[in-house]
Amino acid sequence: MTMQLENKEGKSKFTASVRKKLVDLLDEQAAKLKLNRSDVVESAIELWLKKLAEEEEEKYFSVAAAEMNKDAKVWNATTTASVLRNL
């Protein structure tokens, strides 16, 4: 797995408290990828934010599709009733 990191300008430091076991796993993966801990954390946060955005987009389109299906059913019922009246 190859990770490409963005330009390192404009970075900010922050502190997070996490379980020791998680830090150990993070350091293990960072070593395998030949990255430092900060790069792995940054990449993980970017992936998490991307996943959240994708989930929100999926939810939006799911709701929109349900609404379109509801509208289509109403339209079909209306047009069917109209055709039957005209027969």
C-alpha positions as CSV (number, residue, x, y, z in Angstrom):
1,M,0.0,0.0,0.0
2,T,1.5,3.3,-1.1
3,M,0.4,6.5,0.6
4,Q,1.0,9.9,-1.0
5,L,1.0,12.7,1.5
6,E,0.2,16.3,0.6
7,N,2.5,19.2,1.0
8,K,3.7,19.5,4.6
9,E,3.3,23.3,4.8
10,G,0.8,24.7,7.2
11,K,0.6,21.8,9.6
12,S,-0.7,22.2,13.1
13,K,0.1,20.2,16.2
14,F,-2.5,18.7,18.4
15,T,-2.6,16.3,21.3
16,A,-4.8,13.2,21.5
17,S,-5.0,10.7,24.2
18,V,-5.4,7.1,22.9
19,R,-5.0,3.6,24.3
20,K,-1.4,2.4,24.5
21,K,-2.3,-0.7,22.4
22,L,-3.5,1.6,19.6
23,V,-0.3,3.6,19.7
24,D,1.7,0.4,19.4
25,L,-0.3,-0.7,16.4
26,L,0.1,2.7,14.9
27,D,3.9,2.7,15.3
28,E,4.0,-0.9,13.9
29,Q,2.2,0.1,10.8
30,A,4.1,3.3,10.4
31,A,7.4,1.3,10.5
32,K,6.1,-1.1,7.9
33,L,5.1,1.8,5.6
34,K,8.3,3.7,6.4
35,L,6.3,6.7,7.5
36,N,6.4,8.6,10.8
37,R,3.5,8.5,13.3
38,S,2.2,12.0,12.3
39,D,2.0,11.0,8.6
40,V,0.0,7.9,9.5
41,V,-2.3,9.8,11.8
42,E,-2.9,12.4,9.1
43,S,-3.6,9.8,6.5
44,A,-6.0,8.0,8.9
45,I,-7.9,11.2,9.6
46,E,-8.1,12.0,5.9
47,L,-9.5,8.5,5.2
48,W,-12.0,8.8,8.0
49,L,-13.2,12.2,6.8
50,K,-13.5,10.8,3.2
51,K,-15.5,7.8,4.5
52,L,-17.9,10.2,6.4
53,A,-18.4,12.3,3.3
54,E,-19.1,9.2,1.2
55,E,-21.6,7.9,3.8
56,E,-23.4,11.3,3.9
57,E,-23.5,11.3,0.1
58,E,-24.9,7.8,0.0
59,K,-27.5,8.7,2.6
60,Y,-28.5,11.8,0.6
61,F,-28.9,9.8,-2.7
62,S,-30.8,7.0,-0.8
63,V,-33.3,9.5,0.6
64,A,-33.6,11.2,-2.9
65,A,-34.2,7.9,-4.6
66,A,-36.9,6.9,-2.0
67,E,-38.6,10.3,-2.6
68,M,-38.4,9.8,-6.4
69,N,-39.9,6.3,-6.1
70,K,-42.7,7.7,-4.0
71,D,-43.4,10.4,-6.5
72,A,-43.3,7.8,-9.3
73,K,-45.9,5.6,-7.6
74,V,-48.2,8.6,-7.1
75,W,-47.8,9.6,-10.7
76,N,-48.5,6.0,-11.9
77,A,-51.6,5.8,-9.8
78,T,-52.8,9.1,-11.1
79,T,-52.2,8.3,-14.7
80,T,-53.6,4.7,-14.4
81,A,-56.8,6.1,-12.8
82,S,-57.1,8.7,-15.6
83,V,-56.7,6.1,-18.3
84,L,-59.3,3.8,-16.6
85,R,-61.8,6.7,-16.4
86,N,-61.3,7.4,-20.1
87,L,-61.9,3.8,-21.2
